[in-house]
């Protein structure tokens, strides 16, 4: 295995380029995480709403009054 000789200036340029690429990728991933968090909160709210109305359909409301019991 032979070692490639690279000047310090070239190595510095390569490292700076790699660093910039990593920083850029991290920024994109952070934005994606924020986007996913917003979507997750919306889905959580929708799920809770559906669960509330799914179990709440048997509750007494003005449009769904309790059935009157007849006294015998």
C-alpha positions as a Markdown table, in Angstrom:
| # | Residue | x | y | z |
|---|---|---|---|---|
| 1 | Unk | 0.0 | 0.0 | 0.0 |
| 2 | Unk | 1.5 | 3.3 | -1.0 |
| 3 | Unk | 0.9 | 6.5 | 0.7 |
| 4 | Unk | -0.2 | 9.5 | -1.3 |
| 5 | Unk | 1.7 | 12.6 | -0.6 |
| 6 | Unk | -0.5 | 15.7 | -0.3 |
| 7 | Unk | 0.6 | 19.2 | 0.4 |
| 8 | Unk | -0.6 | 20.9 | 3.6 |
| 9 | Unk | -2.5 | 23.5 | 1.5 |
| 10 | Unk | -4.3 | 20.8 | -0.4 |
| 11 | Unk | -5.1 | 18.9 | 2.7 |
| 12 | Unk | -6.4 | 22.1 | 4.4 |
| 13 | Unk | -8.6 | 22.8 | 1.4 |
| 14 | Unk | -10.0 | 19.2 | 1.5 |
| 15 | Unk | -10.7 | 19.4 | 5.2 |
| 16 | Unk | -12.4 | 22.8 | 4.8 |
| 17 | Unk | -14.6 | 21.4 | 2.0 |
| 18 | Unk | -15.5 | 18.4 | 4.0 |
| 19 | Unk | -16.3 | 20.5 | 7.1 |
| 20 | Unk | -18.5 | 22.8 | 5.0 |
| 21 | Unk | -20.4 | 19.8 | 3.5 |
| 22 | Unk | -21.0 | 18.4 | 7.0 |
| 23 | Unk | -22.2 | 21.8 | 8.3 |
| 24 | Unk | -24.6 | 22.1 | 5.3 |
| 25 | Unk | -25.9 | 18.6 | 5.8 |
| 26 | Unk | -26.5 | 19.2 | 9.5 |
| 27 | Unk | -28.5 | 22.4 | 8.7 |
| 28 | Unk | -30.6 | 20.5 | 6.2 |
| 29 | Unk | -31.2 | 17.7 | 8.7 |
| 30 | Unk | -32.1 | 20.1 | 11.5 |
| 31 | Unk | -34.7 | 21.8 | 9.2 |
| 32 | Unk | -36.1 | 18.3 | 8.4 |
| 33 | Unk | -36.4 | 17.5 | 12.1 |
| 34 | Unk | -38.3 | 20.7 | 12.8 |
| 35 | Unk | -40.6 | 20.0 | 9.8 |
| 36 | Unk | -41.2 | 16.4 | 11.2 |
| 37 | Unk | -41.9 | 17.8 | 14.7 |
| 38 | Unk | -44.6 | 20.1 | 13.3 |
| 39 | Unk | -46.2 | 17.3 | 11.3 |
| 40 | Unk | -46.0 | 15.0 | 14.4 |
| 41 | Unk | -47.8 | 17.7 | 16.6 |
| 42 | Unk | -50.5 | 18.1 | 13.9 |
| 43 | Unk | -51.0 | 14.3 | 13.7 |
| 44 | Unk | -51.1 | 14.0 | 17.5 |
| 45 | Unk | -53.8 | 16.7 | 17.6 |
| 46 | Unk | -55.8 | 15.0 | 14.9 |
| 47 | Unk | -55.5 | 11.6 | 16.7 |
| 48 | Unk | -56.6 | 13.1 | 20.0 |
| 49 | Unk | -59.5 | 14.8 | 18.3 |
| 50 | Unk | -60.7 | 11.7 | 16.6 |
| 51 | Unk | -60.3 | 9.7 | 19.8 |
| 52 | Unk | -62.3 | 12.3 | 21.7 |
| 53 | Unk | -65.1 | 12.4 | 19.2 |
| 54 | Unk | -65.0 | 8.6 | 18.8 |
| 55 | Unk | -65.5 | 8.0 | 22.5 |
| 56 | Unk | -67.6 | 11.1 | 23.0 |
| 57 | Unk | -70.3 | 10.1 | 20.6 |
| 58 | Unk | -72.2 | 8.3 | 23.4 |
| 59 | Unk | -72.1 | 11.4 | 25.7 |
| 60 | Unk | -75.3 | 13.4 | 26.3 |
| 61 | Unk | -75.5 | 16.5 | 24.2 |
| 62 | Unk | -78.3 | 18.8 | 23.1 |
| 63 | Unk | -78.5 | 16.9 | 19.8 |
| 64 | Unk | -78.2 | 13.6 | 21.6 |
| 65 | Unk | -80.3 | 13.9 | 24.8 |
| 66 | Unk | -80.5 | 10.9 | 27.2 |
| 67 | Unk | -83.3 | 8.6 | 26.6 |
| 68 | Unk | -86.2 | 9.2 | 28.9 |
| 69 | Unk | -87.0 | 6.5 | 31.4 |
| 70 | Unk | -90.7 | 5.7 | 31.7 |
| 71 | Unk | -92.0 | 5.5 | 35.3 |
| 72 | Unk | -94.2 | 2.5 | 35.8 |
